[in-house]
Amino acid sequence: MTGLHRPRARLRALVATACTAALGAALLGVAGTSSAGAASAAPEAAAPAAAPTAAGDKVVGYFTNWGVYDRDYHVKNIETSGSADKLTHINYAFGNVQGGKCTIGDSYADHEKAYTADQSVDGVADTWDQELRGNFNQLRKLKKLHPDLKVLWSFGGWSWSGGFAEAAQNPAAFAESCYGLVEDPRWADVFDGIDIDWEYPNACGLTCDTSGRDAYGGLLSALRSKFGTDNLITSAITADGSDGGKIDAVDYAGAAQYLDWYNPMTYDFFGAFAAQGPTAPHSPLTSYPGIPTEGFNSDAAISKLQGLGIPSEKLLLGIGFYGRGWTGVTQAEPGGTATGAAAGTYEAGIEDYKALKGSCPATGTVAGTAYAHCGTNWWSYDTPATIATKMDYKNEQGLGGTFFWELSGDTANGELIKAIN
């Protein structure tokens, strides 16, 4: 889910020594402590025993507060691209977690930046003395144009998940702080709930957490008690479907009762954080012959979570609006060796779909996603056609909908979001 704080485009600093064995895809939200997986390669073989419920229609897109800087992507772009017409929910990324509390992530981008008339959603410029400006005011304007659109404030992310361990020591105080911030009178009408992006409870991400198997559920229980049933509470979670991996480290089944839905991060399974390869698609829908790690695919994660008893309608399928790539690659098909990360606009090894579709068009498909070999670069990413395949899977499994990281990676006319049904 690309940017400074998410696994989708954040910097991959080496984790502590204790995390080294998990580093591979651990930097991405999928790695576990074992590379052995028990996931089936075929979606139909991994289907739950009971007939799936009807698929949900949620379309949840992440909007990053730092996107207003180098990316020059603003709330108005959600409207002009046609994305607002497709979205049911926006996850606003990110708020920070500090001192056991929810805190503002970027005050300037969030609620201070003044927008000119041409930059504003409704064509009205901010004034010097208005109480609320920045992204929050622009989101308020977007919601006025789309009354059914909901916005959740997402806290944590790759860079800021280290604060959750302290928060878990006093969940009630944490929940109180989050409620006070989300429901601040200046912007209470903007937000409809909170999204928790803890990477990862009782496991390793940028840092290693040792708060225990039940800390995550305790945190969510306190949030639900404070926010009540009128607010949405969701969470982005690992998609590590391997045996003994990150899903096994937490009681996600028990915690599901406190959430409206989970966002399993079914992307970033593989990438140039393994600099020499093997090349592999970062968001495979299923397993395939030669996959570097069994259990690192969307179906394995969804099937494992369903197998724990989590209702299908509480699981959304994740899609990345970006690609991951290597350079120094001579083999066109997956499984080739590389010399390092391919150059990217904002970070090596990562590039937006809107750039890749022209600079390195797809040359093949594998496991329900696309890959491209151009020159010595090798990229994997989703296209409108592969998203259609994933929508078929979402519908067959009766999942609650789709979410994606993140809006600025799409084309100016919303090519990828329009492929989501």
N, C-alpha and C positions, 0 to 999 in steps of 0.2 A: 504494500500500500504505500512516488519517488520524491525524495526531498531530504532535508537535513535530518529529520527525526524518524523516518520510517524505513523499514527494511527495503522498500522499493528503490530508494536512491540515496540512502544515507551512507556515510563513510563506514567502512568495515574495520574498525580498530580491532586488534587482537584482544581476545578476552583473557581472563586470568588463566593461569596454568591449569587449574582444575577444569576449565572449559575446553581445553585444547582438543580433547578427543571428540567433542561435540561441535567443533568449529565449522566444518564443511558447510552444511546448510543451517547450522545453528544460528549463524549470523542472519538467517533469513526467516526464521519462524517455523522451521520444519525439523531441524536437526534433533536427534535424540542421542542417547548414549550407546545405541547399538545400530549397526547397519543392517541387521537382519530384519526382514519384514514378512508379514503374513498376509499382506493384501493380495487380493485376486487381481489379475490383469484385466479382466473383463467386467464392465459395469453390471451386466446382468447376473454374473456369478456372485457379485457382492451385494445384491439387493437385499433389503431387510426381509425377514420372514413374512411379516404382515404386508398386505397391499399398501403401497404408499398413498398418502392423502393427496388431494388435488394440490398442484403446485401454487405457491403464492406469487404475488406480482410486485413484491418490493424491489425497488431499484435504488440502491444506496450508493452515493458517490462521495468520496473524500475530497474536500477542498482544503488546501494547505495555506496557512497564513503567510508563510514565507514566499509563496508564489507571486505575491504582489511586487517583489523586488526583481531579481534577474529574469524570472520567467514572464513578468509583465502580464500575469493572468489574474483577473479581478472578478468579482462577483458578477459584474455586467457580462462577462464572457459566458457565464452559465446561461444567461438569457439569449444573447445574440447567436450562440451556437445551436440553439434549439434544445439544449440539454435539460433546461428547466421543465420543458414539457414532458420529458421522459422520467425525470426523477420523482421518487416518492419521498426520499429522505436525503439530507446532506449531513455528513459527519465533518464537523469543523475541527481541523487538526493544526496544532495541538495546544492543550493546556498543559502546564507543568505539574509535577508532584514534588513538593519540597517541604521538609520539616514535618512530614506526615499530613500535609494538607494539599488541596487543590489550589493552584495559583495561576495567574495570568502567564501565558507563554510569550507574547510579544505585544506589549501595550500599544505601541505605535500602529502596527498593522491591525490589531484587533479592534481598537476603539478610538484612536486618536488621529489617524491619517485623514486629511481633508481631501475630498474628491471634487473635481471640477464637474461642470455640467456634462461635458462630453464623456467623462469617465463613469458617471453615475448611472445606476440601473434605470432610474426614471427621468434622466435628463435634467435633474435639479441639482445645482451645486450645493455643497456644504457651506454653512456660514461660520464665521469665527467664533460665535458665541453659542452654537447649539450644543446640547448636552452630550450627544452621542454621534460619533463619526466613525471612520474606519470600516472594516469588514462587517462589523456587527450592524451598523446602520444600513449598509448596502444589503445585507441579508434580510433585514426588516423590510426593505423596499421590495426585494424579490418575493418575499412571502405575501406581500400585498397583491402582487400580480398573479401569484399562484397560491390561493388560500389553503389548498390541501397539502402543500409542501411542508414537511417537518424538518427541523434542524436539531441535531444533537451535538453537544460539545464533547469532543474526544480528548481524553487525558492520557498522557504517557508517551507511547511510541518508543522506538528503539533508543533514542538518546536520553529520554526522560523516564524510563521505567525503573531506574535504580531507587527512586523514592518510594515505591510501593511497599518495600519491605518494612520501612518505618511506619508507613500508613497502616499496615496490617497489624501492628502492635496495639493500635487503638482505633479499631474500625469505626466506632461511633463518632469519634472526634474527626476522623477523615470525612465521613459522610456529612457531618455538620458543615465542615468547611466547603465541601463541594456544592452542597445545596445553597449555601450562602452566596457562593460565587456565581453559580448558574442562574440563581434567582435574584441576582442583584437588580434593584429597581430600574437601573439605567437600561438594562437589556433583557429583563425577564421575559418579555413578549417574544424575543427572538428565538429562544431555545425551548425545545419540547422534551428534553431529557439529556442523558449523559451516556457517553460511550467510554468504556474502560479498555485501554490497550496496554496491558501489562505483559512485557516481553522479557522473561517468562516466569510465572510463578513456580517456585520449587524447582527451577532449572536455570540454565545459563543462556544469557543473551549478551548484551554489551558487558553486563556484570552477571555474577551468579547469585541466585536467590536461594536461601535456605530456610524460608519461613514455614515450610511444611506443606503437606498435601492439602490441608483444609483451610489454609489462610485465605486463599482466593475466594472460596465460598463465604467465609466469614465477612470479608470485605463487601461482597455483593449483597449479602443479607442486610448489613448495616445500611447500605445505599438504598435498598428497597424500602426498608423501614422508614428512612428519612424522606425519600422522594415520593413515597406512596404509589398508588396504582394509576394515578392520572399522568405520570411522567414515564417516558420510555427509558429503559436501561438496557444497553446492549454491550457486547464485548467482542473485540477482535482477539482471536486465539490462535495458537499453533495449529498447523496442519500436518504435523509429523505423525504419519500413520504407521511408523515402524514399530516392531516389538521392543518394548522397554524404552520407547521414546518419550517425547514431551507430553503427549496426550495422557500417557500412563502416570505421569508425575503428579497429576491434579485430579480431584474429584469433580470433573466437569459435569458428570451426570447429576450429582447432588446440587451443584451450583445453578443448574439450568432453571430451577424453579424461581429464581430471583430475576431472571432475564426475560426480555421480550424475544430476543434471538441472539445467536452466536454468528460471528463473522470469521469462520476458519480461513486463514490466510493461505489459500491454495495457489500460491505463486512463490517465486523466489526459491524453489526447491534446489536449483542448480545455477551456477554462474561463475564468473571469473574470479571470485574469491578463492576458487581452486584454479590458480593461474595457468597451470599446464593442462587443464581439462581433466577428464574427457569432456568434450562438448556435449551438452545435453539441454533439452528444452527446460526453461525455468518454470513453466506452468503446464506440465503434462496432465491431461485429464485422466489417463489410465497408465498402467505400467506398459512396458514394451520390452522386447528382447534387447538386452544390453544396457538397460537403465542402470546408472551407477549405484543407486541405493534403493532397494525394495522398500515400499511403504512411502516413498516420496512422490506421491501423485494425488490428485484431487479425489479420485474415487476411493483410494485407501483411507484417506482422512475422513471423508464423509461416511464411509461404511463403518469405520471404527467408532465414530461418534454415535451413529445410529445403533450400533451393536451395544453401546453402553446404556441404551434406553432413551437417548435424547430424541424427542419428536422431530421428524423430518421438517416440519413446518417451522421449527426453531433454528434451522440451519440454512444459511445463505451460501451460495457458491461464489467464490472470489475470482476476479479477473484483473490482470494487470494491464494498464493502458500504456505499456512501455515494453522494451525488450532488454535482454541481457546478452552480452556478447564477448567473444574472444578475438584476438588477432594472432597471426602466425599459424593459421589453420590451412591445411591443404586438402583435407577430406571434406567432401560436400555433405555427407550424411552425418548424423550424430555419432559420437564416439571417437572423434578425432583428437589429436593432441594440439596444444596451443603454446604460445610463448608468453601470453599475458592477456590483460584486459584490452578490448577494443576501445578506441577513443570515443568519448561521449561528450555531449555539449556541457553538461554540468558535473559529471562524474565518470571516470573511466569504468567501462563495462556496462553502462546503462545508457539507454537512449529512448526518447519518447517515440510512441508509435507514429505520430504525425511527421517525424523526421525520417524514420526508418522506411516507411512505405514508399518514399521516393528515393532515398539514398541506397537502400539495400532491400529490394522487393523480395518477398517470399519465393523460395525455390523448391520447397517441399513441405510435407506435413508428416507429423509423427505423433501418435498418442493424443490425437484431438487438438493439436496446436501446430503452429507453423514454425519453420526455420528458414534461414536465408544464408547462402554462402556467396559472398561477393568479394573478389580479389582474395586477400588472405584473412578477411574478417568473416566471422560466423556468428549470427544472431538468432535468437528465438523470440517470438512474440505472437500475440493473438491478432487475428484479422477479423473482419466482419464474418467471413465464412467459417472460421473456427469458433467464433463466438456462437454462431448459429448451432453448431454441433454441441457446444456446451449447454446451450439453452434446451436442446432436446434432452440431454442428460438431467438437467435441473428439473424439467417437467416429468420425466420418467421416475425420478426419485421422490417427487412430491416435495421438493425443497421450498422454503419460504420465499425465495427470491434470489436476487443477485446483488453483489456489491463489488465495487472496483476501486483501485488505487491508480491514479487519481485524475481528476477532471482535466488538468492542464495538459495531460499527455495525448488527448484526443485532437482530432483535426478541428479547424475553425468552424466546420459545419456539423460537428458531432457524429462523425462516421461510425465510431465504435459504439457509443451509447445507443445509437439508433438500431444497432444490430441486437440489442438486448430486448427480449420479449418476456 
